[in-house]
Amino acid sequence: MAQLDDLIQQREALDQQINAMRQQARTEALTQIQSLIQQFELTPSDIFSASKNSKSSASAGKKVAIKYLNKATGESWTGRGKPPRWIQGQDREAFKV
């Protein structure tokens, strides 16, 4: 049982060391970040806005034009993904918009 108590005390001491080192590293990181912000005159929108070159942000919410239309039912298909049943096995040129 004494060994268990010793191990628990060691773990608590290690947890304290980890927390102290983490706090020191955090402080150093914040100092470096603040220095870079001042050096490059960055604004919050520069730092927290989505990347302009990001593929996901460029395509997010972008509508795709309809390529095929079933005039009988009004259903449409962009030509992307699995073809709907109404166009499978048929000449797609007949449905082209």
C-alpha positions in Angstrom: 0.0 0.0 0.0 2.9 2.3 0.7 4.0 1.9 -2.9 0.6 3.0 -4.2 0.8 6.1 -2.0 4.3 6.9 -3.3 3.1 6.6 -6.9 0.1 8.8 -6.3 2.4 11.5 -4.7 4.7 11.2 -7.7 1.8 11.5 -10.1 0.6 14.7 -8.3 4.1 16.1 -8.4 4.4 15.4 -12.1 0.9 16.9 -12.8 2.1 20.1 -11.0 5.3 20.1 -13.2 3.3 19.6 -16.3 0.9 22.4 -15.5 3.8 24.7 -14.7 5.6 23.9 -17.9 2.4 24.2 -19.9 1.7 27.6 -18.4 5.2 28.8 -19.2 5.0 27.6 -22.8 1.6 29.3 -23.1 3.0 32.6 -21.8 5.9 32.4 -24.3 3.5 31.6 -27.1 1.3 34.5 -26.3 4.3 36.8 -26.1 5.5 35.6 -29.5 2.0 36.0 -31.0 1.6 39.5 -29.7 5.0 40.4 -31.1 4.1 39.1 -34.5 0.7 40.9 -34.5 2.4 44.2 -33.7 5.2 43.6 -36.2 2.9 42.8 -39.1 0.0 45.1 -38.0 -2.4 42.2 -38.1 -6.1 42.6 -37.3 -8.5 40.0 -35.9 -10.0 39.5 -39.3 -6.6 38.8 -40.7 -6.1 36.1 -38.1 -9.5 34.5 -37.7 -11.0 34.8 -41.2 -11.2 31.8 -43.5 -8.3 31.4 -46.0 -9.1 32.9 -49.4 -7.3 30.1 -51.1 -9.1 27.4 -49.1 -10.8 24.9 -51.4 -13.6 24.2 -49.0 -14.5 27.9 -48.4 -14.4 28.6 -52.2 -16.8 25.8 -53.0 -19.0 26.0 -49.9 -22.5 27.1 -50.7 -21.8 27.3 -54.4 -24.8 26.3 -56.6 -24.1 24.1 -59.6 -26.0 24.8 -62.8 -28.6 22.3 -64.0 -27.4 20.3 -67.0 -30.4 17.9 -67.4 -34.1 18.4 -67.0 -37.0 16.0 -67.2 -39.7 18.2 -68.8 -42.4 15.6 -67.9 -41.8 15.8 -64.2 -39.7 18.9 -63.7 -36.9 17.0 -62.1 -33.4 18.2 -62.7 -29.9 16.9 -62.4 -26.5 18.7 -62.4 -24.6 15.8 -64.0 -22.7 15.3 -60.8 -23.0 12.2 -58.6 -25.1 9.1 -59.3 -27.6 9.7 -62.1 -31.3 9.8 -61.0 -33.5 6.9 -62.1 -35.4 9.0 -64.7 -32.2 9.4 -66.8 -30.6 6.0 -66.3 -30.4 4.0 -69.4 -31.6 6.8 -71.6 -29.9 9.2 -74.1 -28.8 12.2 -71.9 -28.8 14.5 -74.9 -32.5 14.4 -75.0 -32.6 15.9 -71.5 -29.8 18.4 -71.9 -30.7 22.0 -70.9 
